[in-house]
């Protein structure tokens, strides 16, 4: 039986720039950073206190779709507080926290234009 999502891929044009964003601004930790091929590294990041991992990697043939094909959300305990913390670190949000009947959320983009939802857990 499937037990969890091991990782999700986040496509990027510049792995060094993406690595800096996800570690310094979002607070992720490097789990693996090794050579994959002549053009890319396999960079696997861990979300602190979570088994969830993200991989900063663009599959061959998907380069033209960077910033257009990621669909995902990051959960947090307090959207407003996390929004303020990340904004202070330089994360640019495309929408501020909003309350809905199903919970609270805000959206932000990474340096490659991949859009993420920051959502109440």
Secondary structure as UniProt FT lines:
FT   STRAND          7..10
FT   HELIX           15..20
FT   HELIX           21..25
FT   STRAND          29..35
FT   STRAND          41..46
FT   TURN            48..49
FT   STRAND          53..56
FT   TURN            60..61
FT   HELIX           63..65
FT   TURN            66..68
FT   STRAND          73..76
FT   HELIX           79..88
FT   TURN            89..90
FT   STRAND          93..100
FT   TURN            101..102
FT   STRAND          103..109
FT   TURN            111..112
FT   STRAND          115..120
//
